[in-house]
Amino acid sequence: MLEETYRQLIELLLPAGLLEYFELTNTTKDSKGINIFLEEKNIVPEEYRDQTLHSKGFLPEIQVQDFPIRGQKVALCIKRRRWEVVGSGQIITRNWTLVRAGARMTTEFGLFLKGIFG
């Protein structure tokens, strides 16, 4: 029960829809503000669902500034996942343009994706 309560609280603080694709791994607070660490879940991208993929870790971490919480600056520290297509050896990542186009997402999550990719 308590775990579900924490999840609901986290969902209220983060951009809507974010926890569908990312897992909260850590939080820290320092003199600069709050850092929220997120890793992309190992969910095969829709366009590759008919192929065998092997997770190959993460791309370098990026930081996206989010809205302040209680007057503290917030940085979302994001690790995007990469996969290898078994057989071809091709390394792929989730195509967030397809996610944006195919999903009914909130404006907030759309702005979050724009923050990642410009």
C-alpha distances in whole Angstrom, upper triangle without the diagonal:
4,5,5,6,9,10,11,13,14,16,17,19,20,23,22,21,22,18,20,22,21,19,18,20,21,21,24,26,30,33,33,29,26,26,23,23,23,24,25,23,25,25,29,31,32,35,35,33,36,37,36,34,34,31,34,31,31,34,35,32,33,31,31,31,28,28,28,25,26,29,29,30,27,28,26,27,27,28,30,30,33,34,37,39,40,43,44,43,42,39,37,34,32,35,33,36,35,31,32,35,33,30,29,27,27,30,28,27,30,31,29,31,34,33,33,36,38
4,5,5,6,9,10,11,12,14,16,17,19,21,21,21,21,18,20,22,20,18,16,17,18,18,21,23,26,29,29,26,23,23,20,21,21,22,24,22,25,26,29,31,32,36,36,34,37,38,37,35,34,31,33,30,30,32,33,30,30,29,29,28,26,26,25,22,23,26,25,27,24,26,24,25,25,27,28,29,32,34,37,39,40,44,45,43,42,39,37,34,32,34,32,35,35,31,32,35,33,30,29,27,27,29,27,26,30,30,28,30,33,32,31,35,37
4,5,5,6,9,10,11,12,14,16,17,19,19,18,18,14,16,19,17,14,13,14,15,16,19,21,25,28,28,25,21,21,18,18,18,19,20,19,21,22,26,27,29,32,32,31,34,34,33,31,30,27,29,27,26,29,29,27,27,26,26,26,24,24,24,21,23,26,25,26,23,23,21,22,22,23,25,25,29,30,33,35,36,40,41,39,38,35,33,30,28,31,29,32,32,28,29,32,30,27,27,25,25,27,25,23,27,28,25,27,30,29,28,32,34
4,5,5,6,9,10,10,13,14,15,18,16,16,16,13,15,18,16,14,14,16,17,18,21,23,27,30,29,26,22,22,19,19,18,19,20,18,21,21,25,26,27,31,31,29,33,34,33,31,30,28,30,28,27,29,30,27,28,27,26,26,23,24,24,21,23,26,25,26,23,24,22,23,23,24,25,25,29,30,33,35,36,40,41,39,38,35,33,30,28,30,28,31,30,26,27,30,28,25,24,22,22,25,22,22,25,26,24,26,29,28,28,31,33
4,5,5,6,9,10,11,13,15,17,16,17,17,14,17,19,18,16,15,17,17,17,20,22,25,28,28,24,21,21,18,19,19,21,22,21,24,24,28,29,30,34,34,32,36,37,36,34,33,30,32,30,29,31,31,28,28,27,26,25,22,22,22,19,20,23,23,24,22,23,21,23,23,25,26,27,31,32,36,38,39,43,43,42,40,37,35,32,29,31,29,32,32,28,28,31,30,26,25,23,22,25,22,22,25,26,24,26,29,28,28,31,33
4,5,5,6,9,10,11,12,15,15,16,15,13,15,18,16,13,11,13,13,13,16,18,22,25,24,21,17,17,15,16,16,18,19,19,22,23,26,27,29,32,33,31,35,35,34,32,31,28,30,27,26,28,28,25,25,23,23,22,20,20,19,16,18,21,20,21,18,20,18,20,20,22,23,25,28,30,34,36,37,41,41,39,38,35,33,29,27,30,27,30,30,27,27,30,29,26,25,23,22,24,21,20,24,24,22,24,27,26,26,29,31
4,5,5,6,9,10,11,13,12,13,12,9,12,14,13,11,10,12,13,14,17,19,23,26,25,21,18,17,14,15,14,16,16,16,19,19,23,24,25,29,29,28,31,32,31,29,28,26,27,25,24,26,26,23,23,22,21,21,18,19,19,17,19,22,21,21,18,19,17,18,18,20,21,22,26,27,31,33,34,38,38,36,35,32,30,26,24,26,24,27,27,23,24,27,25,22,22,19,19,21,18,17,21,22,19,21,24,23,23,26,28
4,5,5,6,9,10,12,11,12,12,10,13,16,15,13,13,16,16,16,19,21,24,27,26,22,19,19,16,17,16,18,19,18,22,21,25,25,26,30,31,29,33,34,33,31,31,28,30,28,26,28,28,25,25,23,22,21,18,18,19,16,18,21,21,21,19,20,18,20,20,22,23,24,28,30,33,35,37,40,41,39,37,34,32,28,26,27,25,27,27,23,23,26,25,22,20,18,17,19,17,17,20,21,19,21,24,24,24,27,29
4,5,5,7,9,12,12,13,13,12,15,17,16,14,12,15,15,14,17,18,21,24,23,19,16,16,14,16,16,18,20,20,23,23,27,27,29,32,33,32,35,36,36,33,33,30,31,28,27,28,28,24,24,22,20,19,16,16,15,13,14,18,17,18,16,18,16,19,19,22,23,25,29,31,35,36,39,42,42,40,38,35,33,29,27,28,25,28,28,25,25,28,27,23,22,20,18,20,17,17,21,21,19,21,24,23,23,27,28
4,5,5,6,10,10,11,10,9,12,14,12,11,9,12,12,11,14,16,19,22,21,17,13,13,10,12,12,15,16,16,20,21,24,24,26,29,30,29,33,33,33,30,29,26,28,25,23,24,24,21,20,18,17,17,14,14,14,12,14,17,16,16,13,14,13,15,16,18,20,21,25,27,31,33,35,39,39,37,35,32,29,26,23,25,22,25,26,22,22,26,25,22,21,18,17,18,15,15,18,18,16,18,21,20,20,23,25
4,5,5,7,7,8,8,7,10,12,11,11,10,14,15,14,17,19,22,24,23,19,16,16,13,14,13,15,16,16,19,19,22,22,24,27,28,27,31,32,31,29,29,26,28,25,23,24,24,21,21,19,17,17,14,14,15,13,16,19,18,18,15,16,14,16,16,18,19,21,25,27,30,32,34,38,38,36,34,31,28,24,22,23,20,23,23,19,19,22,22,18,17,14,13,15,12,12,16,16,14,16,19,19,19,22,24
4,6,8,7,10,11,11,13,16,15,15,13,17,17,16,18,19,22,24,22,18,16,16,14,16,15,18,19,19,23,23,26,26,27,30,31,30,34,35,35,33,32,29,31,28,26,27,27,23,22,20,18,17,13,12,13,11,14,16,16,17,14,16,15,18,18,21,22,24,28,30,34,35,38,41,41,39,37,34,31,27,25,26,22,24,25,21,21,24,23,20,18,15,13,15,12,13,16,16,15,18,20,19,20,23,24
4,7,9,11,10,11,14,16,14,14,12,15,14,13,15,15,18,20,18,15,12,13,11,13,13,17,18,19,23,23,26,26,27,30,31,31,35,35,35,32,32,29,30,27,24,25,24,21,19,17,15,13,10,9,10,8,11,13,13,13,10,12,11,15,16,19,20,23,26,29,33,35,38,41,40,38,36,33,30,26,24,25,22,24,25,22,21,24,24,21,20,17,14,15,12,12,16,15,13,16,18,17,18,21,22
4,6,8,7,8,11,12,11,11,10,13,14,12,15,16,19,21,19,15,12,12,9,11,11,14,14,16,20,20,23,22,24,26,28,28,32,32,32,29,29,25,26,24,21,21,21,18,16,14,12,12,8,9,11,10,14,15,14,13,10,11,9,12,13,16,17,19,23,26,29,31,34,37,37,35,32,29,26,23,20,21,18,20,22,18,18,21,21,18,17,14,12,13,9,9,13,12,10,13,15,14,15,18,19
4,6,6,8,11,12,11,13,12,16,16,16,18,19,22,23,21,18,15,14,12,13,12,15,14,16,20,19,22,21,22,24,26,26,30,30,31,28,28,25,26,24,21,21,21,18,16,14,12,11,8,9,12,12,16,17,16,15,12,12,10,13,13,16,16,19,22,25,29,30,33,36,35,34,31,28,25,21,19,19,15,17,19,15,14,18,18,15,14,10,9,9,6,5,9,9,7,10,12,12,13,16,17
4,6,8,9,11,11,13,14,17,19,18,21,22,25,27,24,21,18,18,15,16,14,16,15,16,19,18,21,20,20,23,25,25,28,29,30,28,28,26,27,25,23,23,24,21,19,18,15,15,12,13,15,15,18,20,20,18,16,16,14,16,16,18,18,20,23,25,29,30,33,36,35,34,32,29,25,22,19,19,16,17,18,14,13,16,16,13,11,8,7,9,6,6,9,10,9,11,14,14,15,18,19
4,6,6,8,9,11,13,17,18,19,22,24,26,29,26,23,20,19,16,16,13,14,13,13,16,15,17,16,17,20,21,21,25,26,26,24,25,22,24,22,20,21,22,20,19,18,16,17,14,16,18,18,22,23,22,21,18,17,14,16,15,16,16,17,20,22,26,27,30,33,32,31,28,26,22,19,16,16,13,15,15,11,11,14,14,10,10,7,7,10,9,6,9,11,10,11,14,15,15,17,19
4,5,6,6,9,10,13,15,16,19,21,23,26,23,20,17,16,12,12,9,11,10,11,14,14,16,15,17,20,21,21,25,25,25,23,23,20,22,19,17,18,19,16,15,15,13,14,12,14,17,17,20,22,20,19,15,14,11,13,11,13,12,14,18,20,24,25,28,31,31,29,27,23,20,17,14,15,12,15,16,12,12,16,15,13,13,10,10,12,9,7,10,11,8,9,13,13,12,15,17
4,5,5,6,8,11,14,15,18,21,24,26,24,21,18,16,12,12,9,10,9,9,12,12,15,16,17,20,21,20,24,25,24,22,22,19,21,19,17,18,20,17,17,16,15,17,15,17,19,18,21,23,21,20,17,16,12,14,12,13,13,14,18,20,23,25,27,31,31,29,27,24,21,18,15,17,15,18,18,14,15,18,17,14,15,12,13,15,13,10,14,15,12,13,17,16,15,18,21
4,6,8,11,14,17,18,22,24,27,30,28,25,22,19,16,15,12,11,9,8,11,10,13,13,14,17,18,17,21,22,22,20,20,18,20,19,17,19,21,19,19,19,18,19,18,20,22,21,25,27,25,24,20,19,15,16,14,15,13,14,17,18,22,23,25,29,29,27,25,23,20,16,13,15,13,16,15,12,13,16,14,12,13,11,13,15,14,11,13,16,13,13,17,17,16,18,21
4,7,10,13,16,18,21,24,26,29,27,24,21,18,15,13,10,8,6,6,9,8,10,10,12,15,16,16,19,20,20,17,17,15,17,15,14,15,17,16,16,16,16,18,17,20,22,22,26,27,25,23,19,18,14,14,11,11,10,10,13,15,19,20,22,26,25,24,22,19,16,13,10,12,11,14,14,10,12,15,14,12,14,12,14,16,14,11,13,15,12,11,15,16,14,16,19
4,7,9,12,14,17,20,23,26,23,21,18,15,11,10,6,5,4,5,9,10,13,13,16,18,18,18,22,22,21,18,18,15,16,14,12,14,15,13,14,14,14,16,15,18,20,20,23,25,22,20,17,15,11,11,9,9,9,10,13,15,19,21,24,27,27,25,23,20,17,14,12,14,13,16,17,14,15,19,18,16,17,15,16,17,15,12,15,16,12,12,16,15,13,16,19
4,6,9,12,15,19,22,25,23,20,17,14,10,8,5,5,6,6,10,11,15,16,18,21,21,21,24,24,23,20,19,16,17,14,13,15,16,14,15,15,16,18,17,19,20,19,23,24,22,21,17,15,12,11,10,10,11,11,15,17,21,23,25,29,29,26,25,22,20,16,15,18,17,20,20,17,19,22,21,19,20,18,19,20,18,15,18,19,15,16,19,18,16,19,22
4,6,8,12,15,18,21,20,17,13,11,7,6,5,7,9,10,13,15,18,19,22,25,25,24,28,27,26,23,22,18,19,16,15,17,17,14,15,14,15,16,15,17,18,17,20,21,19,18,14,13,10,10,10,11,13,14,18,20,24,26,28,32,32,29,28,24,22,19,18,21,19,23,23,20,21,25,24,22,22,20,20,21,18,16,19,19,16,17,20,18,17,20,23
4,7,11,14,17,20,20,17,14,11,8,6,6,7,10,11,14,16,20,21,24,26,26,26,29,28,26,23,21,18,18,15,14,16,16,13,15,14,16,17,17,19,19,18,21,23,20,19,15,14,11,10,10,10,13,14,17,20,23,26,28,31,31,29,28,24,23,20,20,22,21,25,25,23,24,28,27,25,26,23,23,24,21,19,22,22,18,19,22,20,18,22,24
4,7,10,13,17,16,14,11,8,6,5,7,10,13,14,17,20,23,24,27,30,29,29,33,32,30,27,25,21,21,17,16,18,16,13,15,14,15,16,16,18,17,16,19,20,17,16,13,12,11,10,11,12,15,17,20,23,26,29,31,35,34,32,30,27,26,23,22,25,23,27,28,25,26,30,30,27,28,25,24,25,22,20,23,23,19,20,23,20,19,23,25
4,7,10,14,13,11,7,6,5,6,9,12,16,17,20,23,26,27,29,32,32,32,35,35,33,30,28,24,24,20,19,20,18,15,15,13,14,14,14,15,14,13,15,16,13,13,10,10,9,9,12,14,17,19,23,26,29,32,34,38,37,34,33,29,28,25,24,27,25,28,29,26,27,31,31,28,28,25,24,25,21,20,23,22,18,20,23,20,19,23,25
4,7,10,10,8,6,5,7,8,12,15,19,21,24,26,29,30,33,35,35,35,39,38,36,33,31,27,26,23,20,21,19,15,16,14,15,15,15,16,14,13,15,15,12,12,10,10,11,11,14,16,19,22,25,28,32,35,37,40,40,36,35,31,30,27,27,29,27,30,32,29,29,33,34,31,31,28,27,27,23,23,25,24,20,23,24,21,21,24,26
4,7,8,6,4,6,9,11,15,18,22,24,27,29,32,33,35,38,38,38,42,41,39,36,34,30,30,26,24,24,21,18,17,15,16,14,14,15,13,11,12,13,9,10,9,10,12,13,16,19,22,25,28,31,35,38,40,43,43,40,38,34,33,30,30,31,29,32,34,31,31,35,35,33,33,29,28,27,24,24,26,24,21,24,25,22,22,25,26
4,5,5,7,8,12,14,17,21,24,26,30,32,35,35,38,40,40,41,44,43,42,38,36,32,31,27,25,25,22,18,18,15,16,15,16,17,14,14,14,13,10,10,11,11,14,14,18,20,24,27,30,33,36,40,42,45,44,41,39,35,34,31,31,33,31,34,36,33,33,37,38,35,35,32,30,29,26,26,28,26,23,25,26,23,23,26,27
4,6,9,11,14,17,20,24,27,29,33,35,37,37,40,42,42,43,47,46,44,41,39,35,34,30,28,27,24,21,20,17,17,15,16,17,14,14,14,12,9,10,11,12,16,16,20,23,26,29,32,36,39,42,45,48,46,43,42,38,37,34,34,35,32,35,37,35,34,38,39,37,37,33,31,30,27,27,29,26,24,27,27,23,24,27,27
4,7,9,13,15,18,22,25,27,31,33,35,35,37,39,40,41,44,43,42,39,37,33,32,28,25,24,21,18,17,13,14,12,13,14,11,13,13,11,8,7,9,9,13,14,17,20,24,27,30,33,37,40,42,45,44,41,39,35,34,31,31,32,29,32,34,32,31,35,36,34,34,30,28,27,24,24,26,23,21,23,23,20,20,24,23
4,7,10,13,16,20,23,25,29,30,33,33,35,37,38,39,42,42,41,37,36,32,31,28,25,24,21,18,16,13,13,11,11,11,9,9,10,9,5,5,6,8,11,12,16,19,22,26,29,32,36,39,41,45,43,40,38,35,33,30,29,30,28,30,33,30,29,33,34,32,31,28,26,25,21,22,24,21,19,22,22,19,20,23,23
4,7,10,13,17,20,22,25,27,30,30,33,35,35,36,39,39,38,34,33,29,29,25,22,22,20,16,15,12,12,10,10,11,9,8,10,10,6,6,5,6,9,10,14,17,20,23,26,30,33,36,39,42,41,38,36,32,31,27,27,28,26,28,30,28,27,31,32,29,29,25,24,23,19,19,22,20,17,20,21,18,18,22,22
4,6,10,13,16,19,22,24,27,27,30,32,32,33,36,35,34,31,29,25,25,21,18,18,16,12,12,9,10,9,10,12,11,11,14,14,10,8,6,5,6,7,10,13,16,19,23,26,30,33,35,38,37,34,33,29,27,24,24,25,23,26,28,25,25,29,30,27,28,24,23,22,19,18,21,19,16,18,19,16,16,19,21
4,7,10,13,15,19,21,24,24,27,29,29,30,33,32,31,28,27,23,23,19,17,17,16,12,12,9,10,10,10,12,12,11,15,15,12,11,7,6,5,6,8,11,14,17,21,24,27,30,33,36,35,32,31,27,25,22,21,23,21,24,25,22,23,26,27,24,25,21,20,21,17,16,19,17,14,16,18,15,15,18,20
4,7,10,13,16,18,21,21,24,27,26,27,30,29,28,25,23,19,19,15,13,14,13,9,10,9,11,12,12,15,15,15,18,19,16,14,11,8,6,5,6,8,11,14,17,20,24,27,29,32,32,29,27,24,22,19,19,21,19,23,24,21,22,26,26,24,25,22,21,22,18,17,19,18,14,16,18,16,14,18,20
4,7,9,12,14,17,18,21,23,23,23,27,26,25,22,20,17,17,14,11,12,12,9,10,10,11,13,13,16,17,17,20,21,18,17,13,11,7,6,5,6,9,11,15,17,21,24,26,30,29,26,25,21,19,16,15,18,16,20,21,18,19,23,23,21,22,19,19,20,17,14,17,17,13,14,17,15,13,16,19
4,6,9,11,14,15,18,20,20,20,24,23,21,18,16,13,13,10,8,10,11,9,11,12,13,16,16,19,21,21,24,25,22,20,16,14,10,8,6,5,6,7,11,14,17,20,22,26,25,23,21,18,16,13,13,16,15,19,19,17,19,22,22,20,22,19,20,21,19,16,18,18,15,14,17,16,13,16,19
4,7,8,11,11,14,17,16,17,20,19,18,15,14,11,12,10,8,10,12,11,12,14,14,17,17,21,22,23,26,27,25,22,19,16,12,11,8,6,5,6,9,12,15,18,20,23,23,21,19,16,13,10,9,13,12,16,16,14,16,19,18,17,19,17,19,20,18,15,16,17,14,13,16,16,13,15,18
4,6,9,10,13,16,15,15,18,18,17,14,13,10,12,11,10,13,15,14,16,17,18,21,20,23,25,25,28,30,27,25,21,19,15,14,11,10,9,7,10,12,15,17,19,23,23,21,20,17,14,12,11,14,14,17,17,14,17,20,19,17,19,18,20,22,20,16,18,20,17,16,19,19,16,18,22
4,6,9,12,14,13,12,15,14,13,10,10,7,10,9,10,13,16,16,18,20,21,24,24,27,29,28,32,33,31,29,25,22,19,17,14,12,10,7,9,9,12,14,15,19,20,18,17,14,13,11,10,14,15,18,17,15,19,21,19,18,21,20,22,24,23,19,21,23,20,18,22,22,19,20,24
4,6,9,12,10,9,13,13,12,10,11,9,13,13,13,15,19,18,20,22,22,25,24,27,29,29,33,34,32,30,26,24,20,19,16,14,11,9,11,10,13,14,16,19,20,18,17,15,13,11,9,12,13,16,15,13,16,18,16,15,18,18,20,23,22,18,19,22,19,17,21,22,19,20,23
4,6,8,7,6,10,9,9,7,9,9,12,13,14,16,19,20,21,23,24,27,27,29,32,32,36,37,35,32,29,26,23,21,18,16,12,10,10,8,11,11,13,16,16,16,14,13,10,9,8,11,13,15,13,12,16,17,15,16,19,19,22,24,23,20,20,23,21,18,21,22,20,20,24
4,6,6,6,10,10,11,10,12,11,14,15,15,16,19,19,20,22,22,25,25,28,31,32,35,36,34,32,28,26,22,21,17,16,12,10,10,9,12,11,14,17,17,16,14,12,9,8,6,8,10,12,10,9,13,14,12,13,17,17,20,22,21,18,18,20,19,16,19,20,17,17,21
4,5,5,9,10,12,12,15,15,17,18,18,19,23,23,23,25,25,28,27,30,33,33,37,38,36,34,30,28,25,24,21,19,16,14,14,13,15,13,16,18,18,18,16,15,12,11,9,9,11,12,9,9,13,12,10,12,15,16,20,22,22,18,18,21,20,17,20,22,20,19,22
4,6,8,9,12,12,15,15,18,19,19,19,23,24,24,26,26,29,29,32,35,36,40,40,38,36,32,30,26,26,22,20,17,15,14,13,14,12,15,17,16,17,14,14,11,11,9,9,11,12,9,10,13,13,11,14,17,18,22,23,24,20,20,23,22,18,21,23,20,19,22
4,6,5,8,8,11,13,15,17,18,18,22,23,24,27,27,30,30,33,36,37,41,42,39,37,33,31,27,26,22,20,16,14,12,10,11,9,11,13,13,14,12,12,9,10,9,10,13,15,12,13,17,16,15,17,20,21,25,26,26,23,22,25,24,20,23,25,22,21,24
4,6,8,9,12,13,16,18,19,21,24,25,26,29,29,32,31,34,37,37,41,42,40,38,34,32,28,27,23,21,18,15,14,12,13,11,12,15,15,16,15,15,12,13,12,13,15,17,14,14,18,18,15,17,20,21,25,27,27,23,23,26,25,22,25,27,24,23,27
4,7,9,13,15,18,21,22,23,27,28,29,32,32,35,35,38,41,41,45,46,44,42,38,35,32,31,27,25,21,18,17,14,14,11,12,13,14,16,15,16,14,15,15,16,19,20,17,17,21,20,18,20,23,25,28,30,31,27,27,30,28,25,28,30,27,26,30
4,6,10,13,15,18,20,21,25,26,28,31,31,35,35,38,41,41,45,46,43,41,37,35,31,29,26,23,20,17,14,11,10,7,8,9,10,12,12,13,12,14,14,16,19,20,17,18,22,22,20,22,25,26,30,31,31,28,28,30,28,25,28,30,26,26,29
4,7,10,13,16,18,20,24,25,27,30,31,35,35,38,41,41,44,46,43,41,37,34,30,29,25,22,19,16,13,10,9,6,6,8,10,11,11,12,12,14,15,17,20,22,20,20,24,24,22,24,27,28,31,33,32,29,29,31,29,26,29,30,27,27,30
4,7,9,12,14,16,20,22,24,27,28,31,32,35,37,38,41,42,40,37,34,31,27,25,21,18,15,12,10,6,6,5,6,9,10,9,10,9,9,11,12,15,18,20,18,19,22,23,22,23,26,26,29,31,30,26,27,29,26,24,26,27,24,24,27
4,6,9,12,15,18,20,22,26,27,31,31,35,37,37,40,41,38,36,32,29,26,24,20,17,15,11,9,5,5,7,7,10,12,10,11,9,10,12,13,17,19,22,21,20,24,25,24,25,28,28,30,32,31,27,28,30,27,24,27,27,24,24,28
4,6,9,11,15,16,19,22,24,27,28,31,33,33,37,38,35,32,29,26,22,20,17,13,11,7,6,4,6,9,10,14,14,12,12,9,10,10,12,15,17,21,20,19,23,24,23,24,27,26,28,30,28,24,25,27,24,22,25,24,21,22,25
4,7,9,12,15,18,21,23,27,28,31,33,34,37,38,34,32,28,25,22,19,16,12,11,8,6,5,6,10,11,14,14,11,11,8,9,10,13,16,18,21,21,21,24,26,25,26,29,28,30,31,29,26,26,27,24,22,25,24,20,21,25
4,7,10,11,15,18,20,24,25,28,30,30,34,34,31,28,25,22,19,16,13,9,9,6,6,7,10,13,15,18,18,14,14,11,11,11,13,16,18,21,21,20,23,26,25,25,28,26,28,29,27,24,25,25,22,20,23,22,18,20,23
4,6,8,11,14,17,20,22,25,27,27,31,31,28,25,22,19,16,13,10,6,5,4,6,9,11,15,17,20,19,16,15,11,11,9,12,15,15,19,20,19,21,24,24,24,26,24,26,26,24,21,22,22,19,17,20,18,15,16,20
4,6,9,12,15,19,20,24,26,27,31,30,27,24,21,18,15,12,9,6,6,6,7,10,13,16,19,21,20,17,15,11,11,9,11,14,14,17,19,18,20,23,24,24,26,24,25,25,23,20,21,21,18,16,18,16,13,14,17
4,7,10,13,17,19,23,24,26,29,28,25,22,19,15,14,10,9,6,8,9,10,14,16,20,22,25,23,20,18,15,14,12,15,17,17,20,22,21,22,25,26,26,28,26,26,26,24,21,22,21,18,16,18,16,12,14,17
4,7,10,13,16,19,20,22,25,25,21,18,15,12,10,6,5,5,7,10,12,16,19,22,25,28,26,23,21,17,16,14,15,17,16,19,22,20,21,24,25,25,26,24,24,24,21,19,20,19,15,15,16,14,11,13,16
4,7,10,13,17,18,20,23,22,19,16,13,10,8,6,5,7,9,12,14,18,21,24,27,30,28,25,23,19,18,15,15,16,15,18,20,19,19,23,24,23,25,22,22,21,18,17,17,16,12,12,13,10,8,10,12
4,7,9,13,14,16,20,19,16,12,10,6,5,5,6,9,11,15,18,21,24,27,30,33,31,29,26,23,21,18,18,19,17,19,22,20,20,23,25,24,25,21,21,20,17,15,16,14,11,12,13,9,8,11,13
4,6,10,12,14,18,17,14,11,8,6,5,7,8,11,13,16,19,23,26,29,32,35,33,30,28,24,22,18,18,18,16,18,20,19,18,21,23,21,22,19,18,16,13,12,13,11,8,10,10,6,7,10,11
4,7,9,12,15,14,11,8,6,5,6,9,11,14,16,20,23,26,30,32,35,38,37,34,31,28,26,22,21,21,18,20,23,21,20,23,25,23,23,20,18,16,13,13,14,11,9,12,12,8,10,13,13
4,6,9,12,12,10,8,5,6,7,10,12,16,17,21,24,27,31,33,36,39,38,36,33,29,27,23,22,22,19,20,23,20,19,23,24,22,21,17,15,14,10,11,13,10,8,12,12,9,11,15,14
4,7,10,9,9,7,6,9,10,14,16,19,21,24,28,31,34,37,40,43,41,39,37,33,30,27,25,25,21,23,25,23,21,24,26,23,22,18,16,14,11,13,14,12,11,14,15,12,15,18,17
4,6,6,5,5,5,9,11,15,17,21,23,26,30,33,37,39,42,45,44,41,39,35,33,29,28,28,25,27,29,26,25,28,29,27,26,22,19,18,14,16,18,15,14,18,18,15,18,21,20
4,5,5,7,7,10,12,15,18,22,24,27,30,34,37,40,43,46,45,42,40,37,34,30,29,30,26,28,30,27,26,30,30,27,26,23,20,19,16,17,20,18,16,20,21,18,20,23,23
4,6,9,10,14,16,19,22,25,27,31,34,37,41,44,46,50,49,46,44,40,38,34,33,33,30,32,34,31,30,33,34,31,29,26,23,22,19,21,23,21,20,23,24,22,24,27,27
4,7,9,13,16,19,22,25,28,31,35,38,42,44,47,50,49,46,44,40,38,34,33,34,30,32,34,32,30,34,35,32,31,27,24,23,20,22,24,21,20,23,24,21,23,26,25
4,6,10,13,15,19,22,25,28,32,35,39,41,44,47,46,43,41,37,35,32,31,32,29,31,33,30,29,33,34,31,30,26,24,23,19,21,23,20,18,22,22,19,21,24,24
4,7,10,13,16,20,22,26,29,32,36,39,41,45,43,40,38,34,32,29,28,29,26,28,30,28,26,30,31,29,28,25,22,21,17,19,20,17,16,19,19,16,17,21,20
4,7,9,12,16,19,22,25,29,32,35,38,41,40,37,35,31,29,26,25,25,22,25,27,25,24,27,28,26,26,22,20,19,15,16,18,15,13,16,17,14,15,18,18
4,6,9,13,15,19,22,26,29,32,35,38,36,34,31,28,26,22,22,23,20,23,25,23,22,26,27,25,25,21,20,19,15,15,17,15,12,14,15,12,12,16,16
4,6,10,12,15,19,22,26,29,31,35,33,31,28,25,23,19,18,20,17,20,22,19,19,23,24,22,22,19,18,17,14,13,15,13,10,12,13,10,10,14,15
4,7,10,13,16,20,23,26,29,32,31,28,26,22,21,17,17,19,17,20,22,20,20,24,25,23,24,21,21,20,17,15,17,16,12,13,15,12,10,14,16
4,6,10,13,16,20,23,26,29,27,25,23,19,17,14,14,16,14,17,19,17,18,21,22,21,22,19,19,19,16,14,16,15,11,11,14,11,9,12,15
4,6,10,13,17,20,22,25,24,21,20,16,14,11,12,15,14,17,19,17,19,22,22,21,23,21,21,22,19,16,18,18,14,13,16,14,11,13,16
4,7,10,14,16,19,22,21,19,17,13,11,8,8,11,11,14,15,14,16,19,19,19,21,19,20,21,19,16,16,17,14,12,14,14,10,12,15
4,7,10,13,16,19,18,16,14,10,9,6,8,11,12,16,16,15,17,20,20,19,22,21,22,23,22,18,19,20,17,15,18,17,14,15,18
4,7,10,13,16,15,12,10,7,6,5,8,11,13,16,16,16,19,21,20,21,24,23,25,26,24,21,21,22,19,17,19,19,15,16,20
4,7,9,12,12,9,8,6,5,6,9,12,15,17,17,17,20,22,21,22,25,24,27,28,27,23,23,25,22,20,22,23,19,19,23
4,6,9,8,6,6,4,6,9,12,14,17,20,19,20,23,24,23,24,28,28,30,31,30,27,27,28,26,23,25,26,22,22,25
4,6,6,5,5,6,7,10,13,15,18,20,19,19,23,23,23,24,28,28,31,32,32,28,28,30,27,24,27,27,24,23,27
4,6,6,8,9,11,14,16,18,22,24,22,23,26,27,26,27,31,31,34,35,35,31,31,33,31,28,30,31,27,27,30
4,6,8,11,13,17,19,20,24,26,24,25,29,29,28,30,33,34,37,38,38,34,34,36,34,30,33,34,30,29,33
4,5,9,11,15,17,19,22,23,22,24,27,27,27,29,32,33,36,37,36,33,32,34,32,29,30,31,28,27,30
4,6,9,13,16,18,21,23,22,24,27,27,27,29,32,32,35,36,35,31,31,33,30,27,29,30,26,25,28
4,6,10,13,14,18,19,19,20,23,24,24,26,29,29,32,32,32,28,28,29,27,24,26,26,23,22,25
4,7,11,12,16,18,17,18,21,22,22,24,27,27,29,30,29,26,25,26,24,21,23,23,20,19,22
4,7,9,12,14,14,15,18,19,19,20,24,23,26,26,26,22,22,23,21,18,20,20,17,16,19
4,6,9,11,12,12,15,16,17,17,21,20,22,23,22,18,18,20,17,14,16,17,14,13,17
4,6,9,9,8,11,13,13,14,17,16,19,20,19,15,15,17,15,12,14,16,13,12,16
4,5,6,7,9,10,11,12,16,15,18,18,18,15,14,16,15,11,13,15,12,11,14
4,5,5,6,8,10,10,13,12,14,15,15,11,10,12,11,7,9,12,10,9,12
4,5,5,6,9,10,13,12,15,14,15,12,10,12,12,9,10,13,11,9,11
4,5,5,6,8,12,12,15,16,17,14,12,15,15,11,13,16,14,13,15
4,6,5,6,9,9,12,13,14,11,10,13,12,10,12,15,13,13,15
4,6,6,8,7,10,10,12,9,7,10,11,8,10,13,13,12,13
4,6,8,9,12,13,15,12,10,13,14,12,13,16,16,15,16
4,7,9,12,14,16,13,12,16,16,14,15,19,18,17,19
4,6,9,11,13,11,10,14,14,12,15,17,17,17,19
4,7,9,12,10,10,13,14,13,15,18,19,19,20
4,6,8,6,7,10,11,11,13,15,16,16,17
4,5,5,6,9,10,11,12,14,16,17,17
4,6,5,6,9,10,10,12,14,15,15
4,5,5,6,9,10,11,13,15,15
4,5,5,6,9,10,11,13,13
4,5,5,6,9,10,11,11
4,5,5,6,9,10,9
4,5,5,7,9,10
4,5,5,6,8
4,5,5,5
4,6,5
4,6
4
